[in-house]
Each structure stands twice: as structure tokens, then as C-alpha cells.
Amino acid sequence: MNRKQLHGIRLLTHALALQIEISSNCFKNGVDTKRAIESLDNAVTTLNLMHRVLKEEDEKCEKAK
């Protein structure tokens, strides 16, 4: 995995943390449930993207063996 890809993973991780924090705050405060659910949906999308990128990297490593 190169430096650019690692930076991308870090950005996705940060986005994921922010989405979880937003939804947590919305649920804790009992406000804006729609926004909380949208944030959780975004977090799942981010996780799926991270999974795909890491899976592709794993496949590249396997082919290189």
C-alpha cells in the first residue's frame, strides 16, 4: 500500500469517526433523528468503501507472491 492510499484510508477513517459522532450526539440529545440515521448510513458507506479498498490491496499482495 503506498502513501497516497494510506492517506485515503486515514481520511475515510476520520470521516467515519465524524459520522458516528454526529449520530451519537443527535441520539443523545433526542433531536434530529433523521440526521442521525443519515449519519449512520454514511458511516456504513464509508466502512464499505474502506473494506473494498483494503480487499483490493490484499488481492494485489496475493498476486505479487
N, C-alpha and C positions, 0 to 999 in steps of 0.2 A: 504494500500500500504506500503510495507516495505522499508527499507533504500536502499537496493540494487536496487529495482525498481525505486525509486526516483532518484537515481544516474543515472540510464539508461535514464530516461526522461530528466535529465539535459544534458547528453551527446548528446542525439538526438536534443535537443533544440540548443545546441552550434553548432552542425553540420548543422542544418537548417540555422542558422544565417550566418555561413561562406559561405554556398552555395548561399544564397541571396546576400551577399556582393560581392562575385566573379562575379555573373551575372550582378549585378548593375555596378560594375567597368568596366566590358567588354563593356556593352552597353554605358556607359558614355564616354568611351574613343574611341568608334567606332571601336574597334578591337575584333577579335576572337569571332564572333557571335556564332560560333558552340560551343565554350566552355561555353558561356553564356547560351545557350539553354540547354546544358547538365547539367549545374549547377541548372537551374530551374527544370529540370526533377528530379535531385537528391533531390531537396528540396521537391517536391511533394511526392516522395517516402518516405522521412523522415516523412512528415506530415501524410501520410497514416499509417506508422508504429506506430507513436505516437497515432493516433486515435484508432488503433486496440488494443494496449496495454491498453489504458485508458478505452476502451469499455469492455475489459475482466475484468478489475478491477471493473468496475461498475456492471457487471453481478455477480461477486463474492460477492459484497456487498449486492446485491438484494437477492441472495440465502441465505446469512447469516441472513437476517431479520426474 
